[in-house]
Amino acid sequence: MRFQISFLLCSHCIVRSYGAFRFQQRERHTRLFRNSPHFLFVSSGSPSFIRMESSMDSGDQLKDSSTSSVKSTSMLLRLQEEAQAPFRKFRMFIYGGAFFSCVIGLFVSSSQLLSGIRGASAAYPVKDSIYNIVINSIVIVTASLLYFYDYGIGKRRLDKLSAVSYVRKLPVEYDTKQYFVAELERKCAVLIVASTEDQLRTILYKLKNISMNVEKFIVIPYAINSSTPPSWDEFRDCKWLARVSNSSSWYSWYLKEREFVPKTKVGEPIVLLLRKSLEDFRGYGNPNWANWISSIK
């Protein structure tokens, strides 16, 4: 019992130090990533399709820089996931410690039980050995279930962040120019709505009726049942409307995003709100758009 208490106290101190270190590391990596020359940048004056700027001309150097950029993105996503659930690693560490501690205890209790059954001198009571075996077994099973449950939640959260990171790199047409979603997000909040073409048309008409409130957003509708993006000619006068480019890339994002839709919301519109320096919003359904839009700061 004293060993277990000492173990918990030591692990608590270690994880507190680790958490402070990871927080500082996350801030440093975030600054480095955003200041990187490979961070997504689009020149708003160029009507041609978007390119990622790079000062390197060599093919090998471009390949190395691309690999470095992917690693930086992966690191940033993991740091963001840790920031959203800072105690998940701590809990998993405790579960792992409890698991291995009880495995050792189970081995010792089993040895004591065998000694008691054989009638060895100074053997541990058989009843107590069985009790210890049961307790250790329960803790092993419980710690294993909790560990994999927390691991699954963390992986799902990381997949959601990955999907948001992916959609920020997708191309759109806005004001007759080509942009990345991340470039538009620097201008103002970006509202992405993915649904069928008929549902999107209904939603856009509702937004058009409250255009004064929608002007603080850039709205990107994605029709999931159309191989070519609709032209949305009836909304040509809406300055807040952007149109998707490269439908295949957007469809890949939709397949990623569809994995997170609750079973009760299948067939409902997917709503994604991206705001620079603020927490992203993901929702499903068809809300009262006037009230919802006006409630967003």
C-alpha positions as CSV (number, residue, x, y, z in Angstrom):
1,M,0.0,0.0,0.0
2,R,2.9,2.4,0.9
3,F,4.5,1.5,-2.5
4,Q,1.3,2.4,-4.4
5,I,0.9,5.7,-2.5
6,S,4.6,6.6,-3.2
7,F,4.1,5.6,-6.8
8,L,1.1,7.9,-7.2
9,L,2.8,10.9,-5.6
10,C,6.0,10.5,-7.7
11,S,3.9,10.1,-10.9
12,H,1.9,13.2,-10.0
13,C,5.1,15.3,-9.6
14,I,6.6,13.9,-12.8
15,V,3.5,14.6,-14.9
16,R,3.1,18.1,-13.5
17,S,6.7,18.8,-14.7
18,Y,6.0,17.1,-18.0
19,G,2.8,19.2,-18.5
20,A,4.6,22.4,-17.9
21,F,7.4,21.4,-20.3
22,R,4.9,20.3,-23.0
23,F,3.0,23.6,-22.7
24,Q,6.1,25.6,-23.3
25,Q,7.1,23.3,-26.2
26,R,3.6,23.7,-27.7
27,E,3.8,27.5,-27.6
28,R,7.3,27.4,-29.2
29,H,6.3,25.0,-32.0
30,T,3.2,27.0,-32.7
31,R,5.2,30.2,-33.2
32,L,7.8,28.4,-35.3
33,F,5.1,26.7,-37.5
34,R,3.2,29.9,-38.2
35,N,6.4,31.7,-39.0
36,S,7.7,28.9,-41.3
37,P,8.2,29.8,-45.0
38,H,6.2,26.7,-45.8
39,F,3.1,27.9,-44.0
40,L,0.2,28.2,-46.4
41,F,0.3,31.5,-48.2
42,V,-1.7,32.8,-51.2
43,S,-1.2,35.9,-53.1
44,S,-4.6,37.6,-53.4
45,G,-3.5,39.4,-56.6
46,S,-3.0,36.2,-58.6
47,P,-6.0,34.8,-60.4
48,S,-4.3,31.6,-61.3
49,F,-4.5,28.4,-59.2
50,I,-2.7,28.5,-55.8
51,R,0.8,27.5,-55.2
52,M,2.7,27.1,-52.0
53,E,5.6,29.5,-51.9
54,S,9.1,28.2,-51.4
55,S,12.6,29.6,-51.9
56,M,14.0,26.2,-52.8
57,D,14.4,25.1,-56.4
58,S,16.0,21.7,-56.0
59,G,13.7,18.7,-56.2
60,D,15.4,16.9,-53.3
61,Q,15.2,20.1,-51.2
62,L,11.5,20.5,-52.0
63,K,10.9,16.9,-51.0
64,D,12.8,17.4,-47.7
65,S,10.9,20.6,-47.0
66,S,7.6,18.9,-47.7
67,T,8.5,16.1,-45.3
68,S,9.5,18.7,-42.7
69,S,6.2,20.6,-43.2
70,V,4.2,17.4,-42.7
71,K,6.1,16.6,-39.5
72,S,5.5,20.1,-38.2
73,T,1.8,19.9,-39.0
74,S,1.6,16.5,-37.3
75,M,3.4,17.9,-34.2
76,L,1.1,20.9,-34.1
77,L,-2.0,18.8,-34.2
78,R,-0.7,16.6,-31.4
79,L,0.1,19.6,-29.3
80,Q,-3.4,21.0,-30.0
81,E,-4.9,17.7,-28.9
82,E,-2.9,17.8,-25.7
83,A,-4.0,21.3,-25.1
84,Q,-7.6,20.3,-25.3
85,A,-7.2,17.4,-23.0
86,P,-4.1,18.1,-20.9
87,F,-4.7,15.4,-18.3
88,R,-5.4,12.5,-20.8
89,K,-1.7,11.5,-20.9
90,F,-1.6,11.7,-17.1
91,R,-4.6,9.4,-16.7
92,M,-3.1,6.9,-19.2
93,F,0.1,7.0,-17.3
94,I,-1.8,6.2,-14.1
95,Y,-3.7,3.4,-15.8
96,G,-0.5,1.9,-17.1
97,G,1.2,2.1,-13.7
98,A,-1.8,0.5,-12.0
99,F,-1.9,-2.3,-14.7
100,F,1.8,-3.3,-14.3
101,S,1.7,-2.9,-10.5
102,C,-1.3,-5.3,-10.3
103,V,0.3,-7.7,-12.8
104,I,3.3,-8.0,-10.4
105,G,0.8,-8.3,-7.5
106,L,-1.1,-11.0,-9.3
107,F,2.1,-13.0,-9.9
108,V,3.1,-12.7,-6.2
109,S,-0.4,-13.6,-5.0
110,S,-0.5,-16.6,-7.4
111,S,2.8,-17.8,-6.0
112,Q,1.5,-17.4,-2.4
113,L,-1.6,-19.3,-3.3
114,L,0.4,-22.2,-4.7
115,S,2.5,-22.3,-1.6
116,G,-0.6,-22.3,0.6
117,I,-2.2,-25.1,-1.4
118,R,1.0,-27.2,-1.1
119,G,1.0,-26.6,2.7
120,A,4.4,-25.0,2.8
121,S,5.5,-23.7,6.2
122,A,4.8,-20.0,6.9
123,A,2.7,-19.9,3.8
124,Y,0.3,-17.0,3.2
125,P,-3.4,-17.8,4.0
126,V,-5.1,-19.3,1.0
127,K,-8.2,-17.2,1.5
128,D,-6.2,-13.9,1.6
129,S,-4.3,-15.0,-1.6
130,I,-7.5,-15.7,-3.5
131,Y,-8.9,-12.3,-2.3
132,N,-5.7,-10.5,-3.6
133,I,-5.9,-12.4,-6.9
134,V,-9.5,-11.2,-7.4
135,I,-8.7,-7.6,-6.5
136,N,-5.6,-7.5,-8.8
137,S,-7.5,-9.1,-11.7
138,I,-10.3,-6.5,-11.4
139,V,-7.8,-3.7,-11.4
140,I,-6.0,-5.1,-14.4
141,V,-9.2,-5.4,-16.4
142,T,-10.5,-2.0,-15.3
143,A,-7.2,-0.2,-16.0
144,S,-7.0,-1.9,-19.5
145,L,-10.5,-0.8,-20.4
146,L,-10.0,2.8,-19.2
147,Y,-6.6,3.0,-21.0
148,F,-8.0,2.0,-24.4
149,Y,-11.1,4.1,-23.9
150,D,-9.0,7.2,-23.2
151,Y,-6.7,6.2,-26.1
152,G,-9.8,6.0,-28.5
153,I,-11.1,9.4,-27.4
154,G,-7.7,10.9,-28.0
155,K,-7.4,9.4,-31.4
156,R,-10.9,10.6,-32.4
157,R,-10.1,14.1,-31.2
158,L,-6.8,14.0,-33.2
159,D,-8.7,12.9,-36.3
160,K,-11.2,15.8,-35.9
161,L,-8.3,18.2,-35.7
162,S,-6.7,16.6,-38.7
163,A,-9.9,17.0,-40.7
164,V,-10.0,20.7,-39.8
165,S,-6.4,21.1,-40.7
166,Y,-7.1,19.4,-44.1
167,V,-10.1,21.7,-44.9
168,R,-7.9,24.8,-44.3
169,K,-5.7,23.7,-47.2
170,L,-8.6,23.4,-49.7
171,P,-9.0,25.8,-52.6
172,V,-12.0,28.1,-53.0
173,E,-13.1,30.9,-55.4
174,Y,-14.0,34.2,-53.7
175,D,-14.4,37.5,-55.4
176,T,-13.2,36.1,-58.7
177,K,-9.9,35.0,-57.1
178,Q,-8.5,31.7,-55.9
179,Y,-7.7,31.3,-52.2
180,F,-7.0,28.6,-49.6
181,V,-9.6,28.4,-46.9
182,A,-6.8,29.4,-44.4
183,E,-6.2,32.6,-46.4
184,L,-9.9,33.5,-46.2
185,E,-9.8,32.7,-42.4
186,R,-7.3,35.5,-42.0
187,K,-9.8,38.0,-43.4
188,C,-12.8,36.9,-41.3
189,A,-14.6,33.9,-39.9
190,V,-15.3,31.1,-42.5
191,L,-18.6,29.2,-42.4
192,I,-18.5,25.9,-44.3
193,V,-21.8,24.0,-44.8
194,A,-21.8,20.6,-46.5
195,S,-25.2,19.1,-47.5
196,T,-27.2,18.2,-50.6
197,E,-27.7,20.9,-53.2
198,D,-31.4,21.3,-52.4
199,Q,-30.7,21.7,-48.7
200,L,-27.9,24.2,-49.4
201,R,-30.1,26.3,-51.7
202,T,-32.7,26.5,-48.9
203,I,-30.0,27.5,-46.4
204,L,-28.5,30.1,-48.7
205,Y,-31.9,31.7,-49.2
206,K,-32.3,32.0,-45.5
207,L,-28.8,33.5,-45.2
208,K,-29.6,35.9,-48.0
209,N,-32.6,37.2,-46.1
210,I,-30.3,38.1,-43.2
211,S,-27.3,39.3,-45.3
212,M,-26.5,42.2,-42.9
213,N,-25.6,39.7,-40.2
214,V,-23.8,37.3,-42.6
215,E,-21.4,39.9,-43.9
216,K,-19.0,39.2,-41.0
217,F,-18.6,35.7,-42.5
218,I,-17.4,34.1,-45.7
219,V,-19.8,31.2,-46.4
220,I,-18.6,28.2,-48.4
221,P,-21.4,25.7,-49.4
222,Y,-20.3,22.3,-50.5
223,A,-22.9,20.1,-52.4
224,I,-22.2,16.5,-51.5
225,N,-24.4,15.1,-54.2
226,S,-22.9,17.0,-57.1
227,S,-19.8,16.0,-59.1
228,T,-19.4,19.6,-60.3
229,P,-19.8,22.6,-57.9
230,P,-23.1,24.5,-58.5
231,S,-22.7,28.0,-59.9
232,W,-25.1,29.5,-57.4
233,D,-26.1,32.2,-60.0
234,E,-29.1,33.3,-57.9
235,F,-26.8,34.4,-55.1
236,R,-24.3,36.2,-57.3
237,D,-25.0,39.5,-55.5
238,C,-24.1,38.0,-52.1
239,K,-20.6,39.3,-51.3
240,W,-20.2,36.8,-48.5
241,L,-20.5,33.7,-50.8
242,A,-17.5,31.7,-51.9
243,R,-17.4,28.7,-54.2
244,V,-15.5,25.5,-53.8
245,S,-12.7,24.5,-56.3
246,N,-11.3,21.1,-57.0
247,S,-14.3,19.0,-56.0
248,S,-12.3,15.8,-55.5
249,S,-10.3,17.4,-52.7
250,W,-13.4,18.6,-51.0
251,Y,-15.0,15.2,-51.4
252,S,-12.0,13.7,-49.6
253,W,-12.6,16.2,-46.8
254,Y,-16.3,15.3,-46.6
255,L,-15.4,11.6,-46.3
256,K,-13.2,12.4,-43.3
257,E,-15.8,14.6,-41.8
258,R,-18.6,12.2,-42.3
259,E,-17.0,9.7,-39.8
260,F,-17.8,12.1,-37.0
261,V,-21.5,12.6,-37.7
262,P,-23.6,11.1,-34.9
263,K,-26.0,8.3,-36.0
264,T,-29.0,10.5,-35.1
265,K,-27.7,13.3,-37.4
266,V,-27.0,11.3,-40.6
267,G,-28.4,13.2,-43.6
268,E,-28.3,16.5,-41.7
269,P,-26.1,19.4,-42.9
270,I,-22.5,19.5,-41.6
271,V,-21.6,23.0,-40.3
272,L,-18.0,24.0,-39.6
273,L,-17.1,27.5,-38.3
274,L,-13.4,28.5,-38.5
275,R,-12.2,31.6,-36.7
276,K,-8.6,32.8,-36.5
277,S,-7.2,32.6,-32.9
278,L,-10.5,31.2,-31.6
279,E,-11.9,27.7,-31.0
280,D,-13.4,26.1,-34.1
281,F,-17.1,25.0,-34.0
282,R,-18.5,21.8,-35.5
283,G,-22.2,21.1,-35.6
284,Y,-24.8,19.0,-37.4
285,G,-28.3,20.0,-38.3
286,N,-30.3,23.0,-39.6
287,P,-30.6,25.6,-36.8
288,N,-32.5,28.9,-36.7
289,W,-29.8,30.6,-38.8
290,A,-30.8,34.2,-37.9
291,N,-30.5,33.5,-34.1
292,W,-27.4,31.4,-34.5
293,I,-25.6,33.8,-36.7
294,S,-26.4,36.8,-34.4
295,S,-25.2,34.9,-31.3
296,I,-21.7,34.4,-32.7
297,K,-19.2,37.0,-31.5
